[in-house]
Amino acid sequence: MPRKFSTLIKSGLVLGLFVFCSFTSDAFDSTEDDSLSAKYVNHHNFDRSLIPAMDIYGTQWDSLHIDSPWFEIAKLDTIFDLKLVEEDCEYVHPYKGPLNSKFGWRWNRMHKGMDIDLNMGDPIVAAFDGVVRIVKNDYYGFGNYVMIRHYNGIETLYAHLSRFNVLPNQTVRAGDVIGYGGNTGRSTGPHLHFETRFLGQAFDPSLIIDFDEFALKNKEISIDKTWFPYLVDPYKYQMQYAKYYRIRKGDTLSHIARRQGTTVTALCRLNGINRNTILRIGRTIRVR
């Protein structure tokens, strides 16, 4: 029988998150797919009473869009106290590799996850117990990716996979292999792009996970709007990562872009100039 996670809201409201740690794919009315060692559950057969964290998300179950439900910052005027793990529902690190890149402003855009170095074909596992919400290919972005909604209210995303090992609406346990490392989509080499999300938007995974020890920092967390600074005050957030360069004799936009690891187009956009703008010696130009 399912047990209950208690999600306490500091306004005094108590939300119940039902945890189905003992359920497997057999809990669904499904047909077997021998190629995946998993069971396919179509939209009509999926029992919506088994949707994780219904008291937070309701019965909305979108298998196409990552940013679902639509993020509303006003919802985070209340603080959500979540239990990440409970007894036999533990955390397992998706892949124990070094970080290539962290969460934050990168290359003039938001990087909403952690990039973990790996080799092609390395197994990727689910971080917590939950239900697979999306299995999809985003050719120009995430490539092959899996998104899971967990019973604790968190969602996790695993991108650039070479292939999948799960199907939409399938239940998974922490540590189950959900796919294999790859280099699909917008990727410059094999790695896992890993995201943690809540109420439709990403937050910094390092707030809850120690990526050196491959373990949770705490078993309970309190989420509010401070976890989403890039949404609360985008300009202030970007300026934390701003970098400037003082123009010297002989500098051109292409030379500056090459030395700073960016593009002329990005420099023009950041500084409100065009390719023909005269660069005056001693002036500064924003490069990040």
Backbone torsions as a table, in degrees:
resi	resn	phi	psi	omega
1	MET	NA	148.5	179.9
2	PRO	-69.8	149.5	173.0
3	ARG	-105.8	169.2	-174.3
4	LYS	-113.9	127.9	167.5
5	PHE	-84.4	138.5	175.1
6	SER	-101.4	123.6	175.8
7	THR	-107.0	108.8	-174.7
8	LEU	-93.3	132.7	176.8
9	ILE	-106.7	130.6	-172.2
10	LYS	-68.2	-8.8	173.5
11	SER	-77.7	-5.2	178.7
12	GLY	108.1	-10.8	-179.1
13	LEU	-80.7	137.2	178.8
14	VAL	-111.1	125.7	178.3
15	LEU	-110.5	135.4	178.3
16	GLY	-97.4	127.2	174.7
17	LEU	-108.9	116.5	-176.6
18	PHE	-82.5	131.3	-176.2
19	VAL	-111.4	125.2	-178.6
20	PHE	-112.4	61.3	-174.9
21	CYS	-63.7	-28.8	-175.5
22	SER	-89.6	-5.8	-178.6
23	PHE	-78.0	149.0	171.4
24	THR	-123.8	-174.3	178.9
25	SER	-60.3	-21.9	-179.4
26	ASP	-66.0	-11.8	179.9
27	ALA	-71.6	-12.4	-177.8
28	PHE	-104.5	153.2	169.8
29	ASP	-77.4	105.7	-168.4
30	SER	-144.9	169.0	175.4
31	THR	-120.5	141.6	-171.9
32	GLU	-80.3	141.2	173.4
33	ASP	-112.8	103.9	-174.2
34	ASP	-63.3	-20.3	-175.2
35	SER	-76.9	-13.9	-173.6
36	LEU	-123.8	-0.2	-173.9
37	SER	51.1	37.7	-178.8
38	ALA	-141.0	172.7	179.1
39	LYS	-121.3	129.3	-178.9
40	TYR	-80.2	133.9	177.9
41	VAL	-124.2	109.9	-177.7
42	ASN	-75.5	168.2	-173.1
43	HIS	-56.7	-39.6	-174.6
44	HIS	-76.8	-29.2	-178.9
45	ASN	-85.9	-15.3	-177.2
46	PHE	-66.8	125.3	-179.3
47	ASP	-80.6	105.3	-174.1
48	ARG	-69.1	-11.4	175.3
49	SER	-71.7	-10.5	179.8
50	LEU	-99.8	6.8	177.2
51	ILE	-63.4	127.6	-179.6
52	PRO	-64.1	146.8	173.1
53	ALA	53.7	46.4	-178.4
54	MET	-62.5	-29.8	-178.8
55	ASP	-70.6	-13.6	173.5
56	ILE	-98.5	-46.5	-172.4
57	TYR	-100.4	-12.3	-173.0
58	GLY	72.5	-155.5	-179.1
59	THR	-96.8	12.8	176.9
60	GLN	-67.2	126.3	-176.7
61	TRP	-140.6	95.0	-173.4
62	ASP	-103.5	115.8	-178.4
63	SER	-97.3	13.7	-177.6
64	LEU	-121.1	-34.1	-170.1
65	HIS	-115.4	128.0	-179.3
66	ILE	-66.0	-49.4	-175.6
67	ASP	-80.8	64.1	-178.7
68	SER	-136.1	127.8	4.4
69	PRO	-73.2	164.3	177.4
70	TRP	-59.3	130.7	-173.6
71	PHE	-69.6	131.1	175.7
72	GLU	-125.1	110.7	-176.2
73	ILE	-61.8	-27.9	-179.1
74	ALA	-62.0	-27.7	179.1
75	LYS	-63.0	-26.2	-177.3
76	LEU	-92.7	14.4	167.1
77	ASP	-66.2	-24.5	174.2
78	THR	-94.5	145.6	179.4
79	ILE	-92.3	129.2	178.0
80	PHE	-99.1	117.4	174.2
81	ASP	-96.1	115.0	-175.7
82	LEU	-116.7	139.0	169.9
83	LYS	-90.7	116.7	-177.1
84	LEU	-76.2	-35.4	-178.5
85	VAL	-136.4	158.8	178.0
86	GLU	-156.1	120.2	177.4
87	GLU	47.6	-111.9	-174.6
88	ASP	-84.6	3.5	175.7
89	CYS	-99.1	87.1	-173.0
90	GLU	-105.2	-179.8	176.9
91	TYR	-100.3	140.5	172.6
92	VAL	-129.8	130.2	-178.3
93	HIS	-67.1	133.5	-174.7
94	PRO	-57.2	-41.0	174.3
95	TYR	-160.8	129.3	-175.0
96	LYS	-87.8	77.9	178.3
97	GLY	-130.7	167.7	178.6
98	PRO	-73.7	156.6	179.2
99	LEU	-82.6	136.2	172.3
100	ASN	-94.8	-33.4	-176.7
101	SER	-156.7	146.2	-177.1
102	LYS	-105.7	176.0	177.2
103	PHE	-68.9	137.8	175.7
104	GLY	144.3	-172.5	-178.8
105	TRP	-74.9	123.3	-175.3
106	ARG	-146.6	130.6	177.6
107	TRP	53.3	41.6	176.2
108	ASN	65.2	26.9	175.1
109	ARG	-155.6	162.1	179.0
110	MET	-75.9	130.2	170.5
111	HIS	-104.4	108.4	-166.0
112	LYS	-94.2	21.0	179.1
113	GLY	-155.5	-166.7	176.7
114	MET	-112.1	133.6	175.3
115	ASP	-97.5	119.2	-177.2
116	ILE	-108.8	125.7	-178.5
117	ASP	-69.3	140.5	177.7
118	LEU	-159.9	178.8	175.1
119	ASN	-106.1	154.9	177.3
120	MET	-54.9	131.2	175.7
121	GLY	89.3	-5.0	177.2
122	ASP	-63.1	137.6	-178.6
123	PRO	-70.8	136.0	177.4
124	ILE	-110.5	134.7	-174.9
125	VAL	-118.6	157.2	177.2
126	ALA	-68.9	138.7	-177.1
127	ALA	-76.2	-38.6	-179.5
128	PHE	-135.8	170.4	171.6
129	ASP	-67.6	146.2	178.0
130	GLY	175.8	-161.1	179.7
131	VAL	-127.9	133.9	-179.8
132	VAL	-68.5	122.1	179.9
133	ARG	-95.4	-40.5	-177.1
134	ILE	-134.9	134.7	167.2
135	VAL	-130.9	113.9	-166.2
136	LYS	-156.2	161.7	171.5
137	ASN	-114.1	126.8	175.6
138	ASP	-116.6	91.9	-168.3
139	TYR	-56.0	-40.2	-175.4
140	TYR	-97.5	7.4	-178.8
141	GLY	-137.1	-99.4	-175.7
142	PHE	-73.9	-11.2	-173.1
143	GLY	65.4	-141.9	174.9
144	ASN	-75.5	124.1	-179.3
145	TYR	-142.0	156.6	178.3
146	VAL	-125.1	138.2	174.8
147	MET	-126.0	134.1	-176.2
148	ILE	-124.3	134.1	170.5
149	ARG	-98.1	131.0	-174.5
150	HIS	-104.1	159.8	-176.9
151	TYR	-68.1	-20.0	179.3
152	ASN	-82.6	-3.6	178.5
153	GLY	101.9	-14.7	177.1
154	ILE	-82.0	150.2	169.2
155	GLU	-117.6	145.6	177.2
156	THR	-125.4	148.8	-178.2
157	LEU	-128.7	138.7	-176.4
158	TYR	-129.0	114.0	-169.8
159	ALA	-121.5	164.8	179.4
160	HIS	70.5	27.3	-179.3
161	LEU	-68.7	151.3	174.3
162	SER	-79.5	-34.7	176.1
163	ARG	-160.0	165.1	-177.5
164	PHE	-97.9	159.4	172.7
165	ASN	-131.7	13.3	179.0
166	VAL	-138.2	170.5	179.4
167	LEU	-129.3	157.9	178.4
168	PRO	-56.9	142.5	176.8
169	ASN	74.0	11.1	178.5
170	GLN	-87.0	136.0	172.9
171	THR	-77.3	145.3	177.6
172	VAL	-135.8	153.0	172.6
173	ARG	-102.8	153.8	174.5
174	ALA	-55.9	128.1	-178.9
175	GLY	98.8	-11.9	175.7
176	ASP	-68.2	138.8	177.5
177	VAL	-72.9	119.8	-178.3
178	ILE	-106.4	-10.6	178.4
179	GLY	178.0	-172.5	-175.5
180	TYR	-132.5	142.5	-175.9
181	GLY	-56.1	143.5	-177.8
182	GLY	-156.5	-161.9	-175.4
183	ASN	-142.4	36.2	-176.1
184	THR	-86.8	159.1	178.7
185	GLY	75.6	-151.3	-179.7
186	ARG	-81.6	87.2	-173.3
187	SER	-146.6	141.7	-179.3
188	THR	-102.2	3.0	178.9
189	GLY	174.4	163.8	-178.1
190	PRO	-58.4	126.0	175.0
191	HIS	-168.6	164.5	174.2
192	LEU	-105.6	121.9	170.4
193	HIS	-92.1	117.1	-173.9
194	PHE	-118.4	127.1	179.9
195	GLU	-122.3	149.6	168.6
196	THR	-117.1	136.0	-173.5
197	ARG	-136.3	156.6	176.3
198	PHE	-150.5	131.9	179.8
199	LEU	52.4	39.1	171.2
200	GLY	94.4	-4.8	-178.9
201	GLN	-137.6	156.6	-176.6
202	ALA	-80.9	147.3	168.9
203	PHE	-129.2	163.4	-175.7
204	ASP	-62.7	116.4	179.9
205	PRO	-59.0	-26.1	-178.2
206	SER	-70.5	-8.9	174.5
207	LEU	-69.6	-24.9	-178.7
208	ILE	-120.5	-16.5	-173.9
209	ILE	-123.1	135.7	172.1
210	ASP	-91.3	108.2	-174.6
211	PHE	-81.5	-3.3	171.5
212	ASP	-90.1	-37.3	-178.7
213	GLU	-95.1	-8.6	-179.3
214	PHE	58.3	43.5	-176.1
215	ALA	-147.4	161.6	175.3
216	LEU	-68.4	146.3	175.2
217	LYS	-77.6	-37.5	179.5
218	ASN	-145.3	154.2	178.3
219	LYS	-86.4	-14.1	177.1
220	GLU	-131.2	143.5	-179.2
221	ILE	-134.5	159.8	174.4
222	SER	-122.9	114.9	-177.1
223	ILE	-104.7	131.4	171.5
224	ASP	-143.7	-167.7	-173.8
225	LYS	-66.0	-19.6	179.2
226	THR	-66.7	-14.5	177.1
227	TRP	-78.3	-7.2	-176.6
228	PHE	-127.9	56.8	-174.9
229	PRO	-62.8	-30.4	-179.4
230	TYR	-70.8	-14.0	175.5
231	LEU	-100.5	-35.0	-178.5
232	VAL	-68.0	-47.0	179.5
233	ASP	-143.0	81.3	-175.1
234	PRO	-56.3	-42.5	-177.2
235	TYR	-64.7	-47.1	179.4
236	LYS	-60.4	-39.7	-179.7
237	TYR	-64.7	-45.4	-179.8
238	GLN	-62.8	-38.1	-177.0
239	MET	-67.0	-21.3	175.2
240	GLN	-63.0	-27.9	-176.7
241	TYR	-103.2	3.8	-176.5
242	ALA	-66.3	144.2	177.9
243	LYS	-139.1	140.0	-176.5
244	TYR	-123.0	154.9	-179.5
245	TYR	-131.4	134.6	178.8
246	ARG	-89.4	125.7	-174.9
247	ILE	-70.5	133.6	179.1
248	ARG	-117.1	169.0	-179.2
249	LYS	-60.1	133.0	178.2
250	GLY	89.2	-6.3	-179.6
251	ASP	-69.1	141.7	169.9
252	THR	-128.6	163.3	179.2
253	LEU	-59.1	-40.3	-178.7
254	SER	-67.1	-38.4	177.8
255	HIS	-65.4	-44.6	-180.0
256	ILE	-62.9	-45.1	-179.2
257	ALA	-59.8	-43.5	-178.5
258	ARG	-65.0	-42.6	-178.3
259	ARG	-70.2	-30.0	-176.2
260	GLN	-95.3	2.1	177.8
261	GLY	69.1	37.0	179.3
262	THR	-134.9	-162.6	-178.4
263	THR	-125.5	158.8	177.0
264	VAL	-61.5	-40.1	179.0
265	THR	-59.4	-42.9	179.9
266	ALA	-66.0	-40.8	178.3
267	LEU	-62.1	-42.7	179.3
268	CYS	-62.8	-42.6	-179.0
269	ARG	-66.1	-42.2	-178.9
270	LEU	-65.5	-33.0	-172.3
271	ASN	-108.5	2.2	178.8
272	GLY	63.0	38.4	-179.7
273	ILE	-123.9	178.4	174.5
274	ASN	-123.9	176.9	-174.6
275	ARG	-65.0	-19.3	-177.6
276	ASN	-97.9	2.0	179.9
277	THR	-63.0	134.6	178.7
278	ILE	-76.5	127.4	179.1
279	LEU	-89.8	116.6	-176.8
280	ARG	-94.1	129.2	-178.2
281	ILE	-58.2	132.9	178.9
282	GLY	95.8	-19.0	176.8
283	ARG	-77.7	159.6	178.0
284	THR	-106.2	151.5	178.3
285	ILE	-131.7	137.4	179.4
286	ARG	-78.4	130.0	-177.8
287	VAL	-113.9	-6.9	177.5
288	ARG	-151.1	NA	NA
